[in-house]
Amino acid sequence: MRLTEFHDLVDGQFGSMRGRSLLVDHILGELGGRTAAQAIEDGVEPRSVWRALCADFDVPRDLW
């Protein structure tokens, strides 16, 4: 998954404002206690970050 696609999915699911906030404020235990932004900066694949966000926010699995 490309980073632009990741951001499009985040914006589409959570809204632009809330989505951007989640990326820098929400801690993802599944990704070692990092935020989504930190995980991506550390080289975690955007698809893995997207799945972790979906799991934390009970997004229907067919949207993962």
C-alpha positions in Angstrom: 0.0 0.0 0.0 1.3 3.4 -0.9 1.3 6.1 1.7 -1.1 8.3 -0.3 -3.6 5.4 -0.3 -3.1 5.0 3.4 -4.0 8.6 4.0 -7.0 8.4 1.7 -8.3 5.4 3.7 -7.7 7.2 7.0 -9.5 10.3 5.8 -12.4 8.3 4.3 -12.9 6.2 7.4 -12.4 8.8 10.2 -12.7 12.1 8.4 -9.9 14.4 7.6 -9.6 16.2 10.9 -10.1 13.3 13.2 -8.0 11.0 11.0 -5.0 13.3 11.2 -5.4 13.6 14.9 -5.5 9.8 15.3 -2.2 9.4 13.4 -0.3 11.5 15.9 -2.3 11.1 19.1 -3.5 7.5 19.3 -1.1 4.9 20.7 -1.2 1.5 18.9 -0.3 -1.3 21.3 -0.1 -3.7 18.4 2.8 -1.6 16.9 4.9 -1.4 20.0 3.2 1.5 21.7 3.8 3.9 18.9 1.5 6.3 17.1 0.6 5.5 13.5 2.8 8.4 12.4 5.8 7.1 14.4 5.3 3.6 13.1 5.3 4.8 9.5 8.3 7.0 10.2 10.1 3.9 11.7 9.4 2.0 8.5 6.3 -0.1 9.3 4.4 -0.9 6.2 1.3 1.4 5.9 -1.0 -1.6 5.4 0.1 -2.9 8.8 -0.6 0.5 10.4 -4.0 0.7 8.7 -4.9 -2.8 10.0 -3.8 -1.8 13.6 -6.0 1.4 13.4 -8.9 -0.6 12.1 -8.6 -3.2 14.9 -8.5 -0.5 17.6 -11.5 1.4 16.3 -13.7 -1.6 15.3 -13.7 -0.9 11.6 -15.5 -3.7 9.8 -13.0 -6.3 8.6 -14.2 -6.0 5.0 -12.7 -2.4 5.0 -9.2 -3.5 6.2 
